[in-house]
């Protein structure tokens, strides 16, 4: 009987305390490891940022052209928005 008790008590302690704590900590560390961006996500993000930079450059070029050809275009746009909001 003492040999059964010798193996039973440590097994109960292990299954009741150590195993659940071990599993919880294992899956917490797994979720932290996968929290970052994947390689595919990083590639998509970098290509999107490159596209944004190109579009910003194009907008700057268009604004320069509009400033040269029609210097008051910013004021006209602001007046048009203001008049449109007061008509409601």
Backbone as a chain_set.jsonl record, in Angstrom:
{"seq": "XXXXXXXXXXXXXXXXXXXXXXXXXXXXXXXXXXXXXXXXXXXXXXXXXXXXXXXXXXXXXXXXXXXXXXXXXXXXXXXXXXXXXXXX", "coords": {"N": [[0.827, -1.198, 0.0], [1.971, 1.219, 0.685], [3.687, 1.643, -1.432], [1.949, 2.2, -3.533], [0.828, 4.568, -2.614], [3.151, 6.053, -2.596], [3.623, 6.567, -5.33], [1.173, 7.635, -6.099], [0.588, 10.117, -4.775], [2.62, 12.025, -5.69], [1.896, 11.968, -8.396], [-0.733, 12.976, -8.415], [-0.248, 15.545, -7.429], [1.398, 16.498, -9.492], [-0.361, 16.347, -11.728], [-2.395, 18.019, -10.876], [-1.279, 20.534, -10.259], [1.257, 21.171, -11.519], [1.113, 20.338, -14.273], [-1.196, 21.798, -15.427], [-0.274, 24.472, -15.053], [2.082, 24.413, -16.538], [1.058, 23.919, -19.128], [-0.471, 26.27, -19.557], [1.51, 28.292, -19.442], [3.065, 27.448, -21.588], [1.359, 27.828, -23.855], [0.907, 30.56, -23.655], [3.448, 31.58, -24.167], [3.707, 30.677, -26.794], [1.704, 32.179, -28.093], [2.737, 34.74, -27.797], [5.0, 34.546, -29.357], [3.937, 34.363, -31.909], [2.796, 36.791, -32.257], [3.89, 38.936, -33.698], [4.367, 40.408, -37.013], [3.975, 38.426, -39.94], [6.252, 37.228, -42.505], [5.093, 37.568, -45.02], [3.12, 39.463, -44.421], [4.754, 41.603, -43.694], [6.024, 42.133, -46.123], [3.816, 42.902, -47.696], [3.048, 45.201, -46.288], [5.334, 46.833, -46.616], [5.305, 47.194, -49.39], [2.89, 48.564, -49.65], [3.51, 50.923, -48.255], [5.483, 51.939, -49.951], [3.927, 52.457, -52.196], [2.281, 54.459, -51.161], [4.153, 56.501, -50.764], [4.823, 57.064, -53.443], [2.35, 58.001, -54.37], [2.034, 60.272, -52.773], [4.1, 61.82, -53.774], [3.178, 62.204, -56.388], [0.845, 63.693, -55.883], [2.001, 65.987, -54.812], [3.328, 66.901, -57.123], [1.138, 67.402, -58.811], [-0.125, 69.449, -57.343], [1.835, 71.426, -57.554], [1.756, 71.935, -60.311], [-0.888, 72.878, -60.536], [-0.669, 75.161, -58.907], [1.007, 76.705, -60.505], [-0.486, 77.069, -62.882], [-3.038, 77.871, -62.09], [-3.254, 79.922, -59.728], [-5.036, 80.543, -57.627], [-6.442, 78.285, -56.894], [-6.644, 76.883, -54.485], [-7.991, 78.636, -52.794], [-10.389, 78.863, -54.216], [-11.378, 76.281, -53.977], [-11.768, 76.121, -51.197], [-13.719, 78.105, -50.846], [-15.772, 76.993, -52.364], [-16.34, 74.676, -50.893], [-17.193, 75.875, -48.514], [-19.478, 77.293, -49.332], [-21.051, 75.179, -50.197], [-21.559, 73.886, -47.783], [-23.154, 75.731, -46.434], [-25.481, 75.808, -47.838], [-27.094, 73.72, -47.112]], "CA": [[0.0, 0.0, 0.0], [2.825, 2.388, 0.745], [4.253, 1.871, -2.758], [0.903, 2.862, -4.32], [0.775, 5.933, -2.096], [4.405, 6.684, -2.994], [3.467, 7.044, -6.706], [-0.101, 8.327, -6.268], [0.651, 11.507, -4.281], [3.312, 12.899, -6.645], [1.128, 12.026, -9.647], [-1.848, 13.905, -8.188], [0.33, 16.899, -7.34], [1.833, 16.888, -10.83], [-1.53, 16.548, -12.602], [-3.245, 19.1, -10.362], [-0.617, 21.831, -10.169], [2.349, 21.407, -12.452], [0.69, 20.178, -15.675], [-1.971, 22.948, -15.93], [0.58, 25.65, -15.108], [2.988, 24.177, -17.652], [0.298, 24.121, -20.371], [-0.815, 27.687, -19.687], [2.718, 29.044, -19.785], [3.476, 27.042, -22.937], [0.543, 28.482, -24.88], [1.144, 32.006, -23.561], [4.685, 31.875, -24.894], [3.43, 30.463, -28.223], [0.945, 33.315, -28.624], [3.649, 35.886, -27.872], [5.911, 34.327, -30.478], [3.205, 34.581, -33.159], [2.148, 38.095, -32.201], [4.467, 39.836, -34.683], [3.941, 40.263, -38.399], [4.625, 37.378, -40.712], [7.067, 37.746, -43.622], [4.173, 38.001, -46.07], [2.522, 40.718, -43.959], [5.789, 42.654, -43.772], [6.207, 42.458, -47.543], [2.63, 43.653, -48.104], [3.121, 46.518, -45.65], [6.38, 47.642, -47.247], [4.86, 47.593, -50.732], [1.856, 49.579, -49.468], [4.183, 52.172, -47.905], [6.126, 52.443, -51.168], [2.847, 53.008, -53.03], [1.871, 55.717, -50.523], [5.176, 57.506, -51.068], [4.659, 57.443, -54.853], [1.134, 58.808, -54.493], [2.313, 61.583, -52.182], [4.925, 62.548, -54.741], [2.302, 62.604, -57.501], [-0.021, 64.778, -55.404], [2.842, 67.184, -54.754], [3.545, 67.36, -58.493], [-0.123, 67.981, -59.289], [-0.335, 70.732, -56.674], [2.775, 72.374, -58.156], [1.209, 72.306, -61.626], [-2.066, 73.722, -60.308], [-0.206, 76.464, -58.406], [1.586, 77.461, -61.625], [-1.493, 77.394, -63.891], [-4.217, 78.498, -61.481], [-2.738, 80.195, -58.377], [-6.082, 80.687, -56.613], [-7.255, 77.064, -56.841], [-6.89, 76.497, -53.094], [-9.04, 79.518, -52.287], [-11.632, 78.495, -54.897], [-11.853, 75.028, -53.379], [-12.249, 76.424, -49.856], [-14.977, 78.828, -50.999], [-16.765, 76.048, -52.862], [-16.742, 73.822, -49.761], [-17.937, 76.683, -47.567], [-20.806, 77.562, -49.906], [-21.784, 73.923, -50.22], [-22.007, 73.523, -46.44], [-24.166, 76.665, -45.977], [-26.725, 75.589, -48.593], [-27.867, 72.622, -46.522]], "C": [[0.865, 1.253, 0.0], [3.468, 2.673, -0.608], [3.23, 2.544, -3.681], [0.807, 4.326, -3.907], [2.01, 6.718, -2.512], [4.318, 7.248, -4.42], [2.208, 7.891, -6.906], [-0.022, 9.804, -5.879], [1.434, 12.405, -5.241], [2.562, 13.039, -7.986], [-0.033, 13.005, -9.522], [-1.328, 15.336, -8.119], [0.76, 17.387, -8.719], [0.64, 17.215, -11.723], [-2.39, 17.73, -12.146], [-2.604, 20.469, -10.392], [0.366, 22.087, -11.314], [1.871, 21.361, -13.903], [-0.163, 21.358, -16.168], [-1.132, 24.224, -16.047], [1.54, 25.56, -16.298], [2.275, 24.429, -18.987], [-0.035, 25.592, -20.595], [0.403, 28.499, -20.101], [3.226, 28.694, -21.18], [2.679, 27.799, -23.997], [0.628, 30.008, -24.812], [2.401, 32.368, -24.331], [4.512, 31.663, -26.391], [2.683, 31.655, -28.82], [1.812, 34.568, -28.721], [4.591, 35.757, -29.059], [5.227, 34.623, -31.811], [2.541, 35.949, -33.222], [2.656, 39.055, -33.272], [3.931, 39.58, -36.08], [4.683, 39.109, -39.072], [5.424, 38.022, -41.845], [6.173, 38.274, -44.73], [3.509, 39.328, -45.697], [3.516, 41.871, -44.045], [6.018, 43.095, -45.212], [5.028, 43.294, -48.055], [2.663, 45.068, -47.538], [4.171, 47.397, -46.308], [5.988, 48.06, -48.656], [3.761, 48.649, -50.649], [2.488, 50.931, -49.107], [4.905, 52.779, -49.103], [5.091, 53.074, -52.093], [2.373, 54.351, -52.471], [2.871, 56.822, -50.834], [5.077, 57.979, -52.517], [3.447, 58.341, -55.038], [1.325, 60.194, -53.888], [3.144, 62.438, -53.124], [4.078, 63.035, -55.917], [1.375, 63.75, -57.095], [0.763, 66.073, -55.32], [3.092, 67.764, -56.137], [2.29, 68.02, -59.051], [-0.411, 69.331, -58.638], [0.604, 71.801, -57.226], [2.269, 72.855, -59.507], [0.009, 73.218, -61.459], [-1.675, 75.098, -59.786], [0.335, 77.324, -59.54], [0.503, 77.914, -62.603], [-2.689, 78.15, -63.329], [-3.91, 78.784, -60.012], [-3.809, 80.246, -57.278], [-6.902, 79.409, -56.409], [-7.539, 76.619, -55.407], [-8.0, 77.349, -52.485], [-10.385, 79.18, -52.912], [-12.227, 77.226, -54.291], [-12.435, 75.285, -51.993], [-13.582, 77.155, -49.918], [-16.087, 77.889, -51.452], [-17.253, 75.134, -51.733], [-17.585, 74.615, -48.775], [-19.346, 76.956, -48.074], [-21.649, 76.296, -49.937], [-22.304, 73.553, -48.844], [-23.08, 74.465, -45.934], [-25.482, 76.474, -46.71], [-27.605, 74.522, -47.966], [-28.93, 73.084, -45.641]], "O": [[0.51, 2.247, -0.632], [3.768, 3.828, -0.91], [3.601, 3.366, -4.519], [0.717, 5.214, -4.755], [1.926, 7.922, -2.754], [4.887, 8.306, -4.691], [2.175, 8.762, -7.776], [-0.53, 10.655, -6.609], [0.938, 13.479, -5.583], [2.594, 14.094, -8.619], [-0.283, 13.785, -10.441], [-1.925, 16.24, -8.704], [0.522, 18.54, -9.079], [0.631, 18.244, -12.398], [-3.044, 18.369, -12.97], [-3.303, 21.473, -10.536], [0.293, 23.115, -11.988], [2.193, 22.257, -14.684], [0.12, 21.883, -17.245], [-1.261, 24.969, -17.019], [1.769, 26.557, -16.983], [2.829, 25.079, -19.874], [0.107, 26.099, -21.708], [0.323, 29.31, -21.023], [3.76, 29.556, -21.878], [3.259, 28.35, -24.933], [0.436, 30.676, -25.828], [2.419, 33.355, -25.066], [5.108, 32.391, -27.185], [2.995, 32.092, -29.928], [1.636, 35.372, -29.636], [4.938, 36.754, -29.693], [5.878, 35.087, -32.747], [1.793, 36.228, -34.159], [1.899, 39.92, -33.714], [3.145, 38.659, -36.302], [5.857, 38.859, -38.802], [5.286, 39.216, -42.11], [6.462, 39.316, -45.318], [3.35, 40.209, -46.543], [3.154, 42.984, -44.424], [6.185, 44.283, -45.489], [5.226, 44.28, -48.766], [2.34, 46.026, -48.24], [3.93, 48.582, -46.535], [6.307, 49.172, -49.078], [3.704, 49.542, -51.494], [2.047, 51.969, -49.6], [4.936, 54.001, -49.254], [5.352, 54.111, -52.703], [2.095, 55.277, -53.234], [2.481, 57.951, -51.134], [5.23, 59.169, -52.789], [3.503, 59.326, -55.774], [0.83, 61.182, -54.431], [2.912, 63.64, -53.252], [4.252, 64.161, -56.384], [1.146, 64.672, -57.879], [0.268, 67.132, -55.704], [3.071, 68.983, -56.311], [2.365, 69.071, -59.688], [-0.885, 70.253, -59.301], [0.211, 72.961, -57.352], [2.343, 74.045, -59.815], [-0.109, 74.223, -62.16], [-2.278, 76.099, -60.175], [0.145, 78.54, -59.54], [0.567, 79.035, -63.106], [-3.285, 78.977, -64.02], [-4.261, 77.987, -59.141], [-3.498, 80.011, -56.11], [-7.969, 79.466, -55.798], [-8.588, 76.029, -55.15], [-8.846, 76.842, -51.749], [-11.41, 79.204, -52.231], [-13.441, 77.122, -54.118], [-13.478, 74.732, -51.647], [-14.483, 76.863, -49.132], [-17.217, 77.984, -50.974], [-18.447, 74.853, -51.634], [-18.575, 74.104, -48.251], [-20.308, 76.858, -47.312], [-22.858, 76.358, -49.717], [-23.38, 72.965, -48.733], [-23.868, 74.067, -45.076], [-26.515, 76.945, -46.233], [-28.789, 74.451, -48.293], [-29.66, 72.271, -45.076]]}, "num_chains": 1, "name": "protein.A"}
